[in-house]
Amino acid sequence: MRFEEIKAAVLKLDQSEQKRLMIEVLTEIMPYVCTDDACLDKIRSFVNKETIRTYREQHMDGI
């Protein structure tokens, strides 16, 4: 499969399967492919304080 085919297939998955992919697959390959500052900065941007604040507000801070 080519990259574009894989990307299209992933985007067609339902949200729960996309989340599962993020949790199970990306965590396995991350140590091998994300070894430079640019990649690490991009990953950090996904988990910024604003994103966490919004999630915590929606879920009442885990209560």
mmCIF file of the N, C-alpha and C atoms, coordinates in Angstrom:
data_MODEL
# 
_entry.id   MODEL 
# 
loop_
_atom_site.group_PDB 
_atom_site.id 
_atom_site.type_symbol 
_atom_site.label_atom_id 
_atom_site.label_alt_id 
_atom_site.label_comp_id 
_atom_site.label_asym_id 
_atom_site.label_entity_id 
_atom_site.label_seq_id 
_atom_site.pdbx_PDB_ins_code 
_atom_site.Cartn_x 
_atom_site.Cartn_y 
_atom_site.Cartn_z 
_atom_site.occupancy 
_atom_site.B_iso_or_equiv 
_atom_site.pdbx_formal_charge 
_atom_site.auth_seq_id 
_atom_site.auth_comp_id 
_atom_site.auth_asym_id 
_atom_site.auth_atom_id 
_atom_site.pdbx_PDB_model_num 
ATOM 1   N N  . MET A 1 1  ? 0.831   -1.188 0.000  1.00 0.00 ? 1  MET A N  1 
ATOM 2   C CA . MET A 1 1  ? 0.000   0.000  0.000  1.00 0.00 ? 1  MET A CA 1 
ATOM 3   C C  . MET A 1 1  ? 0.874   1.249  0.000  1.00 0.00 ? 1  MET A C  1 
ATOM 4   N N  . ARG A 1 2  ? 0.415   2.231  -0.686 1.00 0.00 ? 2  ARG A N  1 
ATOM 5   C CA . ARG A 1 2  ? 1.113   3.513  -0.694 1.00 0.00 ? 2  ARG A CA 1 
ATOM 6   C C  . ARG A 1 2  ? 0.576   4.389  0.432  1.00 0.00 ? 2  ARG A C  1 
ATOM 7   N N  . PHE A 1 3  ? 1.335   5.417  0.761  1.00 0.00 ? 3  PHE A N  1 
ATOM 8   C CA . PHE A 1 3  ? 0.972   6.308  1.856  1.00 0.00 ? 3  PHE A CA 1 
ATOM 9   C C  . PHE A 1 3  ? -0.433  6.878  1.696  1.00 0.00 ? 3  PHE A C  1 
ATOM 10  N N  . GLU A 1 4  ? -0.748  7.388  0.524  1.00 0.00 ? 4  GLU A N  1 
ATOM 11  C CA . GLU A 1 4  ? -2.058  8.010  0.296  1.00 0.00 ? 4  GLU A CA 1 
ATOM 12  C C  . GLU A 1 4  ? -3.195  7.001  0.489  1.00 0.00 ? 4  GLU A C  1 
ATOM 13  N N  . GLU A 1 5  ? -2.974  5.757  0.119  1.00 0.00 ? 5  GLU A N  1 
ATOM 14  C CA . GLU A 1 5  ? -3.987  4.719  0.302  1.00 0.00 ? 5  GLU A CA 1 
ATOM 15  C C  . GLU A 1 5  ? -4.185  4.410  1.782  1.00 0.00 ? 5  GLU A C  1 
ATOM 16  N N  . ILE A 1 6  ? -3.089  4.355  2.514  1.00 0.00 ? 6  ILE A N  1 
ATOM 17  C CA . ILE A 1 6  ? -3.166  4.119  3.960  1.00 0.00 ? 6  ILE A CA 1 
ATOM 18  C C  . ILE A 1 6  ? -3.878  5.280  4.639  1.00 0.00 ? 6  ILE A C  1 
ATOM 19  N N  . LYS A 1 7  ? -3.507  6.490  4.281  1.00 0.00 ? 7  LYS A N  1 
ATOM 20  C CA . LYS A 1 7  ? -4.130  7.682  4.861  1.00 0.00 ? 7  LYS A CA 1 
ATOM 21  C C  . LYS A 1 7  ? -5.634  7.686  4.602  1.00 0.00 ? 7  LYS A C  1 
ATOM 22  N N  . ALA A 1 8  ? -6.040  7.404  3.386  1.00 0.00 ? 8  ALA A N  1 
ATOM 23  C CA . ALA A 1 8  ? -7.466  7.371  3.040  1.00 0.00 ? 8  ALA A CA 1 
ATOM 24  C C  . ALA A 1 8  ? -8.191  6.298  3.839  1.00 0.00 ? 8  ALA A C  1 
ATOM 25  N N  . ALA A 1 9  ? -7.558  5.139  3.992  1.00 0.00 ? 9  ALA A N  1 
ATOM 26  C CA . ALA A 1 9  ? -8.181  4.048  4.750  1.00 0.00 ? 9  ALA A CA 1 
ATOM 27  C C  . ALA A 1 9  ? -8.348  4.427  6.220  1.00 0.00 ? 9  ALA A C  1 
ATOM 28  N N  . VAL A 1 10 ? -7.343  5.071  6.794  1.00 0.00 ? 10 VAL A N  1 
ATOM 29  C CA . VAL A 1 10 ? -7.416  5.488  8.199  1.00 0.00 ? 10 VAL A CA 1 
ATOM 30  C C  . VAL A 1 10 ? -8.500  6.538  8.387  1.00 0.00 ? 10 VAL A C  1 
ATOM 31  N N  . LEU A 1 11 ? -8.593  7.480  7.469  1.00 0.00 ? 11 LEU A N  1 
ATOM 32  C CA . LEU A 1 11 ? -9.598  8.539  7.597  1.00 0.00 ? 11 LEU A CA 1 
ATOM 33  C C  . LEU A 1 11 ? -11.019 8.006  7.436  1.00 0.00 ? 11 LEU A C  1 
ATOM 34  N N  . LYS A 1 12 ? -11.166 6.858  6.815  1.00 0.00 ? 12 LYS A N  1 
ATOM 35  C CA . LYS A 1 12 ? -12.488 6.243  6.666  1.00 0.00 ? 12 LYS A CA 1 
ATOM 36  C C  . LYS A 1 12 ? -12.916 5.439  7.895  1.00 0.00 ? 12 LYS A C  1 
ATOM 37  N N  . LEU A 1 13 ? -11.975 5.148  8.783  1.00 0.00 ? 13 LEU A N  1 
ATOM 38  C CA . LEU A 1 13 ? -12.305 4.404  9.996  1.00 0.00 ? 13 LEU A CA 1 
ATOM 39  C C  . LEU A 1 13 ? -13.231 5.232  10.872 1.00 0.00 ? 13 LEU A C  1 
ATOM 40  N N  . ASP A 1 14 ? -14.033 4.544  11.693 1.00 0.00 ? 14 ASP A N  1 
ATOM 41  C CA . ASP A 1 14 ? -14.845 5.317  12.628 1.00 0.00 ? 14 ASP A CA 1 
ATOM 42  C C  . ASP A 1 14 ? -13.939 5.846  13.737 1.00 0.00 ? 14 ASP A C  1 
ATOM 43  N N  . GLN A 1 15 ? -14.442 6.793  14.484 1.00 0.00 ? 15 GLN A N  1 
ATOM 44  C CA . GLN A 1 15 ? -13.620 7.521  15.455 1.00 0.00 ? 15 GLN A CA 1 
ATOM 45  C C  . GLN A 1 15 ? -13.000 6.597  16.501 1.00 0.00 ? 15 GLN A C  1 
ATOM 46  N N  . SER A 1 16 ? -13.723 5.594  16.942 1.00 0.00 ? 16 SER A N  1 
ATOM 47  C CA . SER A 1 16 ? -13.176 4.688  17.962 1.00 0.00 ? 16 SER A CA 1 
ATOM 48  C C  . SER A 1 16 ? -12.003 3.884  17.411 1.00 0.00 ? 16 SER A C  1 
ATOM 49  N N  . GLU A 1 17 ? -12.077 3.502  16.145 1.00 0.00 ? 17 GLU A N  1 
ATOM 50  C CA . GLU A 1 17 ? -10.970 2.771  15.536 1.00 0.00 ? 17 GLU A CA 1 
ATOM 51  C C  . GLU A 1 17 ? -9.775  3.686  15.284 1.00 0.00 ? 17 GLU A C  1 
ATOM 52  N N  . GLN A 1 18 ? -10.028 4.942  14.954 1.00 0.00 ? 18 GLN A N  1 
ATOM 53  C CA . GLN A 1 18 ? -8.936  5.899  14.795 1.00 0.00 ? 18 GLN A CA 1 
ATOM 54  C C  . GLN A 1 18 ? -8.223  6.108  16.131 1.00 0.00 ? 18 GLN A C  1 
ATOM 55  N N  . LYS A 1 19 ? -8.998  6.194  17.192 1.00 0.00 ? 19 LYS A N  1 
ATOM 56  C CA . LYS A 1 19 ? -8.417  6.357  18.526 1.00 0.00 ? 19 LYS A CA 1 
ATOM 57  C C  . LYS A 1 19 ? -7.591  5.134  18.889 1.00 0.00 ? 19 LYS A C  1 
ATOM 58  N N  . ARG A 1 20 ? -8.108  3.958  18.591 1.00 0.00 ? 20 ARG A N  1 
ATOM 59  C CA . ARG A 1 20 ? -7.381  2.717  18.867 1.00 0.00 ? 20 ARG A CA 1 
ATOM 60  C C  . ARG A 1 20 ? -6.059  2.694  18.096 1.00 0.00 ? 20 ARG A C  1 
ATOM 61  N N  . LEU A 1 21 ? -6.086  3.138  16.856 1.00 0.00 ? 21 LEU A N  1 
ATOM 62  C CA . LEU A 1 21 ? -4.864  3.215  16.054 1.00 0.00 ? 21 LEU A CA 1 
ATOM 63  C C  . LEU A 1 21 ? -3.848  4.126  16.727 1.00 0.00 ? 21 LEU A C  1 
ATOM 64  N N  . MET A 1 22 ? -4.310  5.288  17.174 1.00 0.00 ? 22 MET A N  1 
ATOM 65  C CA . MET A 1 22 ? -3.417  6.243  17.839 1.00 0.00 ? 22 MET A CA 1 
ATOM 66  C C  . MET A 1 22 ? -2.789  5.625  19.089 1.00 0.00 ? 22 MET A C  1 
ATOM 67  N N  . ILE A 1 23 ? -3.596  4.957  19.860 1.00 0.00 ? 23 ILE A N  1 
ATOM 68  C CA . ILE A 1 23 ? -3.116  4.417  21.133 1.00 0.00 ? 23 ILE A CA 1 
ATOM 69  C C  . ILE A 1 23 ? -2.215  3.200  20.934 1.00 0.00 ? 23 ILE A C  1 
ATOM 70  N N  . GLU A 1 24 ? -2.625  2.279  20.077 1.00 0.00 ? 24 GLU A N  1 
ATOM 71  C CA . GLU A 1 24 ? -1.892  1.024  19.956 1.00 0.00 ? 24 GLU A CA 1 
ATOM 72  C C  . GLU A 1 24 ? -0.746  1.056  18.954 1.00 0.00 ? 24 GLU A C  1 
ATOM 73  N N  . VAL A 1 25 ? -0.974  1.621  17.793 1.00 0.00 ? 25 VAL A N  1 
ATOM 74  C CA . VAL A 1 25 ? 0.043   1.556  16.743 1.00 0.00 ? 25 VAL A CA 1 
ATOM 75  C C  . VAL A 1 25 ? 1.059   2.682  16.870 1.00 0.00 ? 25 VAL A C  1 
ATOM 76  N N  . LEU A 1 26 ? 0.582   3.895  17.017 1.00 0.00 ? 26 LEU A N  1 
ATOM 77  C CA . LEU A 1 26 ? 1.521   5.018  17.061 1.00 0.00 ? 26 LEU A CA 1 
ATOM 78  C C  . LEU A 1 26 ? 2.452   4.952  18.258 1.00 0.00 ? 26 LEU A C  1 
ATOM 79  N N  . THR A 1 27 ? 1.960   4.464  19.382 1.00 0.00 ? 27 THR A N  1 
ATOM 80  C CA . THR A 1 27 ? 2.845   4.372  20.549 1.00 0.00 ? 27 THR A CA 1 
ATOM 81  C C  . THR A 1 27 ? 3.955   3.352  20.333 1.00 0.00 ? 27 THR A C  1 
ATOM 82  N N  . GLU A 1 28 ? 3.721   2.363  19.475 1.00 0.00 ? 28 GLU A N  1 
ATOM 83  C CA . GLU A 1 28 ? 4.770   1.383  19.188 1.00 0.00 ? 28 GLU A CA 1 
ATOM 84  C C  . GLU A 1 28 ? 5.836   1.929  18.243 1.00 0.00 ? 28 GLU A C  1 
ATOM 85  N N  . ILE A 1 29 ? 5.434   2.737  17.266 1.00 0.00 ? 29 ILE A N  1 
ATOM 86  C CA . ILE A 1 29 ? 6.415   3.221  16.293 1.00 0.00 ? 29 ILE A CA 1 
ATOM 87  C C  . ILE A 1 29 ? 7.034   4.562  16.680 1.00 0.00 ? 29 ILE A C  1 
ATOM 88  N N  . MET A 1 30 ? 6.421   5.268  17.599 1.00 0.00 ? 30 MET A N  1 
ATOM 89  C CA . MET A 1 30 ? 6.897   6.598  17.974 1.00 0.00 ? 30 MET A CA 1 
ATOM 90  C C  . MET A 1 30 ? 8.372   6.628  18.398 1.00 0.00 ? 30 MET A C  1 
ATOM 91  N N  . PRO A 1 31 ? 8.850   5.727  19.226 1.00 0.00 ? 31 PRO A N  1 
ATOM 92  C CA . PRO A 1 31 ? 10.264  5.797  19.635 1.00 0.00 ? 31 PRO A CA 1 
ATOM 93  C C  . PRO A 1 31 ? 11.248  5.662  18.474 1.00 0.00 ? 31 PRO A C  1 
ATOM 94  N N  . TYR A 1 32 ? 10.813  5.065  17.397 1.00 0.00 ? 32 TYR A N  1 
ATOM 95  C CA . TYR A 1 32 ? 11.707  4.844  16.256 1.00 0.00 ? 32 TYR A CA 1 
ATOM 96  C C  . TYR A 1 32 ? 11.656  5.975  15.233 1.00 0.00 ? 32 TYR A C  1 
ATOM 97  N N  . VAL A 1 33 ? 10.508  6.625  15.098 1.00 0.00 ? 33 VAL A N  1 
ATOM 98  C CA . VAL A 1 33 ? 10.353  7.614  14.032 1.00 0.00 ? 33 VAL A CA 1 
ATOM 99  C C  . VAL A 1 33 ? 10.359  9.057  14.519 1.00 0.00 ? 33 VAL A C  1 
ATOM 100 N N  . CYS A 1 34 ? 10.057  9.278  15.758 1.00 0.00 ? 34 CYS A N  1 
ATOM 101 C CA . CYS A 1 34 ? 9.980   10.649 16.271 1.00 0.00 ? 34 CYS A CA 1 
ATOM 102 C C  . CYS A 1 34 ? 11.211  10.918 17.133 1.00 0.00 ? 34 CYS A C  1 
ATOM 103 N N  . THR A 1 35 ? 12.317  11.179 16.457 1.00 0.00 ? 35 THR A N  1 
ATOM 104 C CA . THR A 1 35 ? 13.582  11.332 17.172 1.00 0.00 ? 35 THR A CA 1 
ATOM 105 C C  . THR A 1 35 ? 14.193  12.724 17.051 1.00 0.00 ? 35 THR A C  1 
ATOM 106 N N  . ASP A 1 36 ? 13.490  13.646 16.391 1.00 0.00 ? 36 ASP A N  1 
ATOM 107 C CA . ASP A 1 36 ? 14.037  14.993 16.249 1.00 0.00 ? 36 ASP A CA 1 
ATOM 108 C C  . ASP A 1 36 ? 13.119  16.014 16.918 1.00 0.00 ? 36 ASP A C  1 
ATOM 109 N N  . ASP A 1 37 ? 13.629  17.210 17.118 1.00 0.00 ? 37 ASP A N  1 
ATOM 110 C CA . ASP A 1 37 ? 12.885  18.253 17.821 1.00 0.00 ? 37 ASP A CA 1 
ATOM 111 C C  . ASP A 1 37 ? 11.598  18.646 17.098 1.00 0.00 ? 37 ASP A C  1 
ATOM 112 N N  . ALA A 1 38 ? 11.630  18.692 15.780 1.00 0.00 ? 38 ALA A N  1 
ATOM 113 C CA . ALA A 1 38 ? 10.434  19.085 15.027 1.00 0.00 ? 38 ALA A CA 1 
ATOM 114 C C  . ALA A 1 38 ? 9.294   18.102 15.261 1.00 0.00 ? 38 ALA A C  1 
ATOM 115 N N  . CYS A 1 39 ? 9.602   16.835 15.254 1.00 0.00 ? 39 CYS A N  1 
ATOM 116 C CA . CYS A 1 39 ? 8.579   15.819 15.492 1.00 0.00 ? 39 CYS A CA 1 
ATOM 117 C C  . CYS A 1 39 ? 8.063   15.908 16.932 1.00 0.00 ? 39 CYS A C  1 
ATOM 118 N N  . LEU A 1 40 ? 8.964   16.030 17.873 1.00 0.00 ? 40 LEU A N  1 
ATOM 119 C CA . LEU A 1 40 ? 8.564   16.131 19.275 1.00 0.00 ? 40 LEU A CA 1 
ATOM 120 C C  . LEU A 1 40 ? 7.719   17.374 19.529 1.00 0.00 ? 40 LEU A C  1 
ATOM 121 N N  . ASP A 1 41 ? 8.061   18.483 18.918 1.00 0.00 ? 41 ASP A N  1 
ATOM 122 C CA . ASP A 1 41 ? 7.275   19.712 19.065 1.00 0.00 ? 41 ASP A CA 1 
ATOM 123 C C  . ASP A 1 41 ? 5.861   19.517 18.521 1.00 0.00 ? 41 ASP A C  1 
ATOM 124 N N  . LYS A 1 42 ? 5.735   18.818 17.405 1.00 0.00 ? 42 LYS A N  1 
ATOM 125 C CA . LYS A 1 42 ? 4.408   18.553 16.825 1.00 0.00 ? 42 LYS A CA 1 
ATOM 126 C C  . LYS A 1 42 ? 3.584   17.688 17.774 1.00 0.00 ? 42 LYS A C  1 
ATOM 127 N N  . ILE A 1 43 ? 4.179   16.672 18.340 1.00 0.00 ? 43 ILE A N  1 
ATOM 128 C CA . ILE A 1 43 ? 3.471   15.804 19.291 1.00 0.00 ? 43 ILE A CA 1 
ATOM 129 C C  . ILE A 1 43 ? 3.049   16.612 20.517 1.00 0.00 ? 43 ILE A C  1 
ATOM 130 N N  . ARG A 1 44 ? 3.937   17.436 21.025 1.00 0.00 ? 44 ARG A N  1 
ATOM 131 C CA . ARG A 1 44 ? 3.615   18.268 22.188 1.00 0.00 ? 44 ARG A CA 1 
ATOM 132 C C  . ARG A 1 44 ? 2.455   19.224 21.891 1.00 0.00 ? 44 ARG A C  1 
ATOM 133 N N  . SER A 1 45 ? 2.374   19.703 20.671 1.00 0.00 ? 45 SER A N  1 
ATOM 134 C CA . SER A 1 45 ? 1.306   20.650 20.331 1.00 0.00 ? 45 SER A CA 1 
ATOM 135 C C  . SER A 1 45 ? -0.075  19.998 20.406 1.00 0.00 ? 45 SER A C  1 
ATOM 136 N N  . PHE A 1 46 ? -0.134  18.681 20.256 1.00 0.00 ? 46 PHE A N  1 
ATOM 137 C CA . PHE A 1 46 ? -1.413  17.984 20.364 1.00 0.00 ? 46 PHE A CA 1 
ATOM 138 C C  . PHE A 1 46 ? -1.908  17.944 21.802 1.00 0.00 ? 46 PHE A C  1 
ATOM 139 N N  . VAL A 1 47 ? -0.994  18.057 22.745 1.00 0.00 ? 47 VAL A N  1 
ATOM 140 C CA . VAL A 1 47 ? -1.337  17.940 24.156 1.00 0.00 ? 47 VAL A CA 1 
ATOM 141 C C  . VAL A 1 47 ? -1.013  19.239 24.865 1.00 0.00 ? 47 VAL A C  1 
ATOM 142 N N  . ASN A 1 48 ? -1.457  20.330 24.310 1.00 0.00 ? 48 ASN A N  1 
ATOM 143 C CA . ASN A 1 48 ? -1.195  21.617 24.940 1.00 0.00 ? 48 ASN A CA 1 
ATOM 144 C C  . ASN A 1 48 ? -2.196  21.859 26.075 1.00 0.00 ? 48 ASN A C  1 
ATOM 145 N N  . LYS A 1 49 ? -1.927  22.843 26.883 1.00 0.00 ? 49 LYS A N  1 
ATOM 146 C CA . LYS A 1 49 ? -2.766  23.098 28.054 1.00 0.00 ? 49 LYS A CA 1 
ATOM 147 C C  . LYS A 1 49 ? -4.204  23.431 27.684 1.00 0.00 ? 49 LYS A C  1 
ATOM 148 N N  . GLU A 1 50 ? -4.414  24.111 26.579 1.00 0.00 ? 50 GLU A N  1 
ATOM 149 C CA . GLU A 1 50 ? -5.765  24.471 26.163 1.00 0.00 ? 50 GLU A CA 1 
ATOM 150 C C  . GLU A 1 50 ? -6.590  23.230 25.824 1.00 0.00 ? 50 GLU A C  1 
ATOM 151 N N  . THR A 1 51 ? -5.988  22.293 25.140 1.00 0.00 ? 51 THR A N  1 
ATOM 152 C CA . THR A 1 51 ? -6.677  21.047 24.811 1.00 0.00 ? 51 THR A CA 1 
ATOM 153 C C  . THR A 1 51 ? -7.047  20.294 26.076 1.00 0.00 ? 51 THR A C  1 
ATOM 154 N N  . ILE A 1 52 ? -6.118  20.207 26.993 1.00 0.00 ? 52 ILE A N  1 
ATOM 155 C CA . ILE A 1 52 ? -6.380  19.505 28.253 1.00 0.00 ? 52 ILE A CA 1 
ATOM 156 C C  . ILE A 1 52 ? -7.455  20.224 29.055 1.00 0.00 ? 52 ILE A C  1 
ATOM 157 N N  . ARG A 1 53 ? -7.408  21.558 29.107 1.00 0.00 ? 53 ARG A N  1 
ATOM 158 C CA . ARG A 1 53 ? -8.404  22.324 29.859 1.00 0.00 ? 53 ARG A CA 1 
ATOM 159 C C  . ARG A 1 53 ? -9.807  22.053 29.325 1.00 0.00 ? 53 ARG A C  1 
ATOM 160 N N  . THR A 1 54 ? -9.957  22.086 28.015 1.00 0.00 ? 54 THR A N  1 
ATOM 161 C CA . THR A 1 54 ? -11.263 21.842 27.410 1.00 0.00 ? 54 THR A CA 1 
ATOM 162 C C  . THR A 1 54 ? -11.759 20.442 27.745 1.00 0.00 ? 54 THR A C  1 
ATOM 163 N N  . TYR A 1 55 ? -10.889 19.455 27.641 1.00 0.00 ? 55 TYR A N  1 
ATOM 164 C CA . TYR A 1 55 ? -11.269 18.070 27.969 1.00 0.00 ? 55 TYR A CA 1 
ATOM 165 C C  . TYR A 1 55 ? -11.692 17.966 29.428 1.00 0.00 ? 55 TYR A C  1 
ATOM 166 N N  . ARG A 1 56 ? -10.906 18.563 30.316 1.00 0.00 ? 56 ARG A N  1 
ATOM 167 C CA . ARG A 1 56 ? -11.228 18.477 31.743 1.00 0.00 ? 56 ARG A CA 1 
ATOM 168 C C  . ARG A 1 56 ? -12.536 19.178 32.066 1.00 0.00 ? 56 ARG A C  1 
ATOM 169 N N  . GLU A 1 57 ? -12.808 20.305 31.415 1.00 0.00 ? 57 GLU A N  1 
ATOM 170 C CA . GLU A 1 57 ? -14.079 20.986 31.630 1.00 0.00 ? 57 GLU A CA 1 
ATOM 171 C C  . GLU A 1 57 ? -15.247 20.112 31.184 1.00 0.00 ? 57 GLU A C  1 
ATOM 172 N N  . GLN A 1 58 ? -15.102 19.468 30.050 1.00 0.00 ? 58 GLN A N  1 
ATOM 173 C CA . GLN A 1 58 ? -16.177 18.616 29.534 1.00 0.00 ? 58 GLN A CA 1 
ATOM 174 C C  . GLN A 1 58 ? -16.405 17.386 30.399 1.00 0.00 ? 58 GLN A C  1 
ATOM 175 N N  . HIS A 1 59 ? -15.358 16.907 31.046 1.00 0.00 ? 59 HIS A N  1 
ATOM 176 C CA . HIS A 1 59 ? -15.453 15.692 31.849 1.00 0.00 ? 59 HIS A CA 1 
ATOM 177 C C  . HIS A 1 59 ? -15.327 15.968 33.341 1.00 0.00 ? 59 HIS A C  1 
ATOM 178 N N  . MET A 1 60 ? -15.588 17.190 33.721 1.00 0.00 ? 60 MET A N  1 
ATOM 179 C CA . MET A 1 60 ? -15.589 17.625 35.114 1.00 0.00 ? 60 MET A CA 1 
ATOM 180 C C  . MET A 1 60 ? -14.335 17.193 35.852 1.00 0.00 ? 60 MET A C  1 
ATOM 181 N N  . ASP A 1 61 ? -13.186 17.339 35.193 1.00 0.00 ? 61 ASP A N  1 
ATOM 182 C CA . ASP A 1 61 ? -11.874 17.063 35.785 1.00 0.00 ? 61 ASP A CA 1 
ATOM 183 C C  . ASP A 1 61 ? -11.760 15.641 36.321 1.00 0.00 ? 61 ASP A C  1 
ATOM 184 N N  . GLY A 1 62 ? -12.425 14.703 35.657 1.00 0.00 ? 62 GLY A N  1 
ATOM 185 C CA . GLY A 1 62 ? -12.325 13.296 36.026 1.00 0.00 ? 62 GLY A CA 1 
ATOM 186 C C  . GLY A 1 62 ? -13.202 12.869 37.178 1.00 0.00 ? 62 GLY A C  1 
ATOM 187 N N  . ILE A 1 63 ? -14.107 13.739 37.593 1.00 0.00 ? 63 ILE A N  1 
ATOM 188 C CA . ILE A 1 63 ? -14.994 13.392 38.727 1.00 0.00 ? 63 ILE A CA 1 
ATOM 189 C C  . ILE A 1 63 ? -16.041 12.411 38.258 1.00 0.00 ? 63 ILE A C  1 
# 
